[in-house]
């Protein structure tokens, strides 16, 4: 009888240890996963359903993907990491009514809200850096605007510079925000970018960093140690509008 009870005690301890290990490692796995969520809309705030929202790596492979619901909302459980880009597209609208939305260098180490907006002007290949000039008060922002109208209208010959960008961009056509605060534009330069065997027109915009006390970004959209840069381009030439975003790791500690 004594040996029988001892056998029961051993089995009970084994079950208890198994449960503890399962809970412990299950908890660790849960901590590695965080939520990326948001709402996809047009520039009038109307939700866009059936949009494919994807996180990609540097090789442009899809790591995570989901579709927006009827209210434009999406949610993904993802591994804590910095992702090369977030991409949103509605395939049934692509090159007909709309192009794409891109956010670059997306660090997701806690739950993060991103709300893509897009229409018929695409802001592609966005990058930003802080010029190595004291007092480090500006960002240089590089991007390639691509117009749906110009892309459909222009016949592109091999060797030509691909002309999908507006001929000019003026400061009143650009809305640049850093962490939700307006950033003053101090320079706009048109240039070209070599990619995939050809050249594309693109723009280099320099902005003053706004005072951090003016930031209006929601806490759910903020990433510690990073500036979130948003550009909205409203082209007078084509009548189109587009948005691009990226996260830049801050050098200072403001």
VOTIKOL-61181 format. One line per 10 residues: number of its first residue (from 1); their letters; for each residue y, x, z of C-alpha. Coordinates in steps of 0.1 Angstrom, whole numbers, plus 2048, in hexadecimal, padded with zeros to 3 digits. Layout:
% residues N
NUM) A) Y:X:Z; ...
% end
This chain:
% residues 254
1) XXXXXXXXXX) 800:800:800; 817:81C:809; 810:82E:7E8; 816:80E:7D5; 839:80A:7E5; 841:82E:7DE; 838:828:7B9; 850:80B:7B8; 86B:820:7C8; 867:83B:7AE
11) XXXXXXXXXX) 868:822:791; 887:812:7A0; 899:833:7A3; 88F:83B:77F; 89E:81A:772; 8BD:820:787; 8C2:843:779; 8BD:836:756; 8D7:81B:75A; 8F0:834:769
21) XXXXXXXXXX) 8EB:84C:74C; 8EE:830:733; 90E:823:742; 91C:847:745; 916:851:721; 91F:82E:714; 940:832:727; 946:854:717; 93F:846:6F4; 957:829:6FB
31) XXXXXXXXXX) 972:842:705; 96E:854:6E4; 976:834:6D1; 999:825:6CF; 9A8:808:6BD; 9BE:809:69E; 9CE:7E7:697; 9EB:7D6:687; 9F7:7BD:66D; 9FD:7C1:648
41) XXXXXXXXXX) A1B:7AE:63A; A34:7AE:61D; A58:7B6:623; A60:792:62C; A47:792:648; A2C:77E:635; A09:788:63E; 9F2:796:623; 9CE:78D:627; 9AF:79F:618
51) XXXXXXXXXX) 9C1:7C1:619; 9A9:7DF:61C; 9B6:7F5:638; 9A5:818:637; 9A7:838:64B; 9A0:857:635; 999:87C:63B; 9A8:899:627; 98D:895:60D; 99A:871:608
61) XXXXXXXXXX) 978:863:614; 97A:841:626; 971:846:64A; 979:823:656; 981:803:643; 988:7DF:64B; 998:7C0:63B; 9B6:7AD:648; 9B1:789:652; 9C5:76B:647
71) XXXXXXXXXX) 9E2:775:65F; 9E2:799:651; 9D3:7A7:671; 9BA:7C3:672; 9A8:7D7:68D; 992:7F6:68D; 97F:809:6A8; 982:82E:69E; 97B:850:6AC; 997:862:6BD
81) XXXXXXXXXX) 9A5:879:6A2; 9C2:881:68B; 9BC:870:669; 9C9:87D:648; 9D6:85A:63E; 9D5:835:642; 9D3:821:622; 9D8:7FC:61B; 9D1:7EB:5FA; 9C9:7C8:5EE
91) XXXXXXXXXX) 9B4:7CE:5D0; 9BA:7AD:5C0; 9E0:7B4:5C0; 9DE:7D9:5B7; 9F3:7E2:598; 9FA:7BD:593; A12:7B3:5AF; A0F:7CF:5C9; A06:7F4:5CC; 9FC:804:5ED
101) XXXXXXXXXX) A07:80E:610; A01:831:61F; A06:840:641; 9FF:865:645; 9F3:87D:660; 9E9:860:677; 9E0:86C:69B; 9CA:852:6AD; 9C2:85D:6D0; 9C9:83C:6E2
111) XXXXXXXXXX) 9CC:819:6D5; 9E6:819:6B9; 9F8:7FD:6A6; A03:802:682; A12:7E6:66E; A11:7EE:648; A2A:7DE:631; A28:7E1:60C; A31:7D2:5EA; A37:7E0:5C8
121) XXXXXXXXXX) A46:803:5D0; A2E:81C:5DE; A39:839:5F4; A1E:853:5EE; A17:876:5FA; A2F:875:617; A34:895:62A; A4F:8A2:643; A58:8C2:654; A73:8D0:66A
131) XXXXXXXXXX) A88:8EA:658; A88:90C:66A; AAD:90B:670; ABC:908:693; AC4:8F0:6A4; AA5:8DE:694; AB8:8BE:68F; AA9:8B1:66E; A89:8A8:65C; A83:8AE:637
141) XXXXXXXXXX) A6E:891:62A; A5B:894:609; A4C:876:5F7; A43:869:5D5; A50:846:5CE; A3B:833:5B4; A48:813:5A3; A30:7F8:597; A49:7EF:57C; A4D:812:56F
151) XXXXXXXXXX) A28:81A:572; A1F:7FC:55D; A3B:801:543; A3A:826:53D; A21:835:525; A17:856:535; A0E:872:51C; 9FA:890:526; A11:8AC:532; A2E:894:53A
161) XXXXXXXXXX) A3D:892:55C; A31:871:56A; A50:85C:56E; A47:840:587; A64:848:59F; A87:839:59E; A9F:84F:58A; AB5:852:5A8; AB4:849:5CD; AD4:844:5E1
171) XXXXXXXXXX) AD7:843:608; ADD:81E:607; ABC:818:5F6; AA9:82B:612; AA2:820:636; A94:83D:64A; A8A:838:66E; A7C:850:687; A6A:83F:6A4; A7D:81F:69A
181) XXXXXXXXXX) A9F:82F:69B; AB5:832:67C; AB6:856:66E; AD5:860:65B; ACE:86D:638; AE1:88E:631; AD0:897:610; ABB:889:5F3; AAC:89F:5D8; A97:895:5BB
191) XXXXXXXXXX) A7B:8AE:5B2; A58:8B0:5A3; A36:8B3:5B2; A18:8C2:5A1; 9F7:8AF:5A6; 9D7:8A8:593; 9E2:8BD:575; A04:8AD:571; A27:8A9:57F; A35:88B:592
201) XXXXXXXXXX) A59:884:59B; A5F:882:5C1; A7B:885:5DB; A84:89C:5F7; A9A:88B:612; AAA:89C:62F; AB3:887:64E; AC2:88D:670; AAC:886:68D; ABA:869:6A1
211) XXXXXXXXXX) ABF:86B:6C6; A9E:863:6D7; AB0:84A:6EE; AB6:834:6CF; A91:831:6C8; A84:80D:6C6; A5F:814:6BD; A47:7FE:6D1; A31:811:6E9; A12:804:6D7
221) XXXXXXXXXX) A1F:816:6B7; A29:836:6C8; A14:856:6C8; A1B:86F:6E3; A2A:890:6D6; A30:882:6B3; A4C:873:69F; A44:855:68A; A59:857:66A; A5D:837:655
231) XXXXXXXXXX) A6D:834:633; A75:813:621; A82:817:5FD; A94:7FA:5ED; A9A:805:5C9; AB9:7F7:5B8; AAB:803:596; A8A:7F0:597; A91:7D6:5B2; A71:7E1:5C4
241) XXXXXXXXXX) A6A:7EA:5E8; A51:800:5FA; A4A:811:61B; A39:831:626; A33:840:648; A26:85F:658; A23:870:67A; A31:892:681; A28:8A7:69F; A48:8AF:6B1
251) XXXX) A52:8D3:6B8; A6B:8CA:6D4; A63:8B7:6F3; A7C:89A:6F1
% end
